[in-house]
Amino acid sequence: MKIPDRYAQPVDPLQDLCPTRAALDVIRGRWKPSILYVLADGTARFGTLQSRLPGVTAQALTVQLRQLEADGVVSRTVHAEIPVRVDYALTPLGHTLSDLMKQLEIWGQEYLRRKAAR
């Protein structure tokens, strides 16, 4: 299924000049880092993601999943069953981002430790 263009990132000329900006644009969003964290454990259904992310609305989760799918980081598999079952998983590109997110988590833990020590 082709992802509608409305979920694709807007054209940002700075992305072409700064690879770091391009990477940050992919993970920018309130729920995207958490979605990537959950999917790093393996395939998950929408309801599982929603229950693991307290406070996320169905609409916000749908939009952020579609954006991650449009960026090629998450795959969406629809199974022809009744009721329809949809699985979300990291793509190979998403797994490389997952490794980066682990490094950001380590950095964030150190940052919070230093901030608390002030």
N, C-alpha and C positions, 0 to 999 in steps of 0.2 A: 504494500500500500504506500503510495507516494504521500509524503508529508506536505501538507499545505504550506505555501510560502509564508503565511502569516506567522509561522513558528520559527522561520529562519531568522538568524541574527540580522539586524539592520546593517547596511553597508557602513563600515567605519574605516576611513582611509588610514587611521592610525594603526590598525591591525597589520597592514602591509609593512609598516615601518618598524613595528615592535612586536616580536613574537610573544613576549611576556604578556602584553596587552591582549593578544589573541587568546592565549590560554586562560587568562583571568575572565575574559568575556564569556567563555564557555561555562565556567563554574559560577559566574555571578548570578545570584538569585538567592532568595531566602532559604529555599529548601533543597537546592541542587547539591550542595556538599553532603547533606544528610541522606539524600536519595542515593548518591554515589557510595556512601558509607554502607548503607543497607545492602545495595546490590553487589558490593564487594564480597559479601557472604554467599552469593549465588542468586539464581533466578527467584523472582518474587512476583506474586500477583498484586493487583491494585489494592485489594483489601488488606493484604499483609503490609504493604508499604504504608498505607494510611494508618494502620494500627501501630506501626513502629515509629511514626512521626506525629506524636501528639500535638494537636493544634493546627495541623494542616487541613485546609478545606479540600473537598473533592475537586473543585475548580482549579485551585492553585496547584494541586498535585498533577492534575491532567496537563495543565499548561507547561509546567516545568518538565514533565516527562516528555512531552512533545518537542520542547526546545532541545532537550538532550538528545532525543532521537534525530531531530533535524541536523544536529551537529555531528552525528555519527558516533556518539558515545554510548547510547543505549539502544538496544533493539527491542522491538515489540512484536510478539508472536501471538496471533489470534488463532485459537483452535476451534475448528468447526464442531462444536458440541452445543448441547442445549442443557443448561444455559451456557452462553459463550464464555470461554475461558481465555484470558489474556495474560501472557507472561512477559515480564520485563527482565532484561539481563544486560550486563555490560558487553559491549562489542570488544574485539581485540584492542581497538583504540581506547575504549573505556577502561580496560584493564591497565593500560599504561598510565592513564590519568589516575586510576586508583592507587597506583604505587606513589605517584606524586602527592596525592592527598594524605597518604600515611606520613610522608615527610613533613607536610604542612601541619599535621596533627602533633608531631613531635616538637616542631618549632612553636606551635601554639601553647603546648604544655609548658615549655620553658619560659615563654613570654608571660603566661599567667603566673608562674611561680615567681618570676622577678617582679612583676607588678604587685603581687601580694606582699612581697618582702619590703617594699618601699615604706 
